[in-house]
Amino acid sequence: MARILAIDDEQDMLILIKNILKKMNHQVDCYISPIAINTHQLRRYDLILLDVMMPEIDGVSYCKNIRNQVDCPIIFLTAKTLESDIVEGLVSGADDYITKPFGIQELLARVEAHLRREKREKHEGLHLGNIRFDLSSREVFVNEEKVALTKSEYEISELLAKRKGQVFSREQIYEMVFGYDRMGDASAISEHVKNIRAKFQLHNEQPIATVWGIGYKWE
């Protein structure tokens, strides 16, 4: 399942898109205008379908405005068929375009192809609800607000998040994060977890649960 943003000033078109993609178990958020969208929330989407011709702001201009904020595929929906129009759209930062009117199978094929490519290419991110791990920069965000974790806190969080639901003892966490030959006391893990919880709580999240008598897990 992917989370998809669809923007088109034609309500009937949005209903059609949503009904088509829901059959593939995708979650689709629909807007008739980009103006109503909080740009800070754009990173939560796996793919954006964007109409080109809209009254308040055209799709090409909007794509240029948001391209540096999102790295997901952007597919234009356009009635324009001139090569110059298509080139302008791709230069603005779009990944693909579908000309209107389009068939159900064409829309599904284009969307699924881009989602498959993203799944192959994007190994640097881990999304768990409102929480996003940027594995390349080793940072964590809640609704795109950075959580101020120390290096050790981040490594513990990443370990648990990557194995969501699996329970680890303090000793296991210590060994997997710090290594077998590092001197220290595994009880320090309890203090790290306490600090991690406090920092996530500032963002109204509490992802780490205690399994009494055993250890911790990411819920």
Residue pairs with C-beta under 8 A, 6 or more apart in sequence:
1 25
1 26
1 27
2 26
2 27
2 46
2 47
2 115
3 26
3 27
3 29
3 44
3 45
3 46
4 21
4 26
4 27
4 28
4 29
4 45
4 46
4 47
4 48
4 49
4 111
5 28
5 29
5 31
5 37
5 42
5 45
5 47
5 48
5 49
6 14
6 17
6 18
6 28
6 29
6 30
6 31
6 48
6 49
7 30
7 31
7 32
7 33
7 34
7 37
7 48
7 49
7 50
7 51
7 54
7 59
7 62
8 14
8 17
8 30
8 32
8 49
8 51
8 54
8 77
9 32
9 33
9 51
9 53
9 54
9 55
10 32
10 51
11 32
13 51
13 77
13 100
14 30
14 31
14 32
15 30
17 28
17 30
17 49
17 107
18 28
18 30
20 104
20 107
20 108
21 28
21 107
21 108
21 111
22 28
24 108
24 111
24 112
26 111
29 45
31 37
33 54
33 55
33 56
33 57
34 50
34 54
34 56
34 57
34 62
35 56
35 57
39 66
39 69
40 143
40 144
41 143
41 144
42 48
42 66
42 69
42 70
43 69
43 70
43 72
43 132
43 144
44 127
44 143
44 144
45 70
45 72
46 72
46 115
46 118
47 72
47 73
47 74
47 75
47 111
47 114
47 115
47 118
48 70
48 72
48 73
48 74
48 75
49 75
49 77
49 111
50 59
50 62
50 63
50 74
50 75
50 76
50 77
50 94
51 59
51 76
51 77
51 78
52 58
52 59
52 60
52 76
52 77
52 78
52 79
52 80
52 85
52 89
53 59
53 78
53 79
53 80
54 62
59 76
59 77
59 78
59 89
60 76
60 88
60 89
60 92
61 92
63 74
63 76
63 89
63 92
63 93
63 94
64 92
64 93
67 74
67 92
67 93
71 122
72 118
73 95
73 96
73 114
73 115
73 117
73 118
74 93
74 94
74 95
75 94
75 95
75 96
75 97
75 98
75 110
75 111
75 114
76 89
76 94
76 96
76 97
76 98
77 97
77 98
77 100
77 102
78 85
78 86
78 89
78 97
78 98
78 99
78 100
79 99
79 100
80 86
80 99
81 99
86 97
89 97
90 97
95 114
96 110
96 114
98 106
98 107
98 110
123 135
124 134
124 135
124 136
125 132
125 133
125 134
125 135
126 132
126 133
126 135
126 158
126 161
126 162
127 133
128 161
128 164
128 207
128 218
129 205
130 142
130 143
130 205
131 140
131 141
131 142
131 161
131 200
131 205
131 207
132 140
132 141
132 142
132 144
133 139
133 140
133 157
133 158
133 161
134 140
134 141
135 158
138 151
138 154
138 158
139 146
139 147
139 149
139 154
140 146
140 147
140 149
140 154
140 157
141 147
142 200
142 203
142 204
142 205
143 203
145 203
147 199
147 200
147 202
147 203
148 199
149 157
149 196
149 199
150 195
152 177
152 178
152 192
153 192
153 195
153 196
153 199
155 177
156 173
156 177
156 189
156 192
156 193
156 196
157 196
157 208
157 218
159 168
159 173
159 176
159 177
160 166
160 168
160 173
160 207
160 208
160 216
160 217
160 218
161 207
161 218
163 218
164 217
164 218
164 219
165 217
165 218
165 219
166 217
166 218
167 211
167 214
167 215
167 216
167 217
168 176
168 215
168 216
168 217
169 214
169 215
170 186
170 187
170 189
170 190
170 215
170 216
171 186
172 215
173 186
173 189
173 215
173 216
174 184
174 186
174 188
174 189
178 184
189 216
193 208
193 216
196 208
197 206
197 208
200 206
200 207
200 208
207 218
207 219
208 216
208 217
208 218
208 219
209 216
209 217
209 218
209 219
210 216
211 217
